Each structure stands twice: as structure tokens, then as C-alpha cells.
Amino acid sequence: MTARLVTINDIYSFDRHVKVEFGEFEDIVGRHFRQPREGLGFDGSPVAHMWRTMIWPNNFL
């Protein structure tokens, strides 16, 4: 399915006359890059330890 989606949606990279508006992708970007309610470092994600280390560099994990 990924190959099909790339083929269907890749028109933007081949047609120089197509104008892409951010509004078309705003929902997707918002869903994938939102901050968790708990805050970064407290959401149990695989990179939570990285965020906690950046917040408190002198604390042990």
C-alpha cells in the first residue's frame, strides 16, 4: 500500500506547475507532531529518556 500511496501522491515532485498549499497537510502534521498532554519526556514514548535528559542533564535516568 505504501508504494501505491507514493505513486498517487508524488505528483507534487514531478509537476513543476502544481502549487502545494500547507492547509492540505496541516491535519497530518498536527496529528504526528503534537506534544503529548503529559509533556515531552513523560509520555512513555521510546524517546522519553532523551527529553528528560535534555530537561535535567545532571539527573540520572
Buried (B, 14 or more C-beta within 10 A) or exposed (E): EEEEEEEEEEEEEEEEEEEEEEEEEEEEEEEEEEEEEEEBBEEEEEEBEEBBBEEEEEEEE
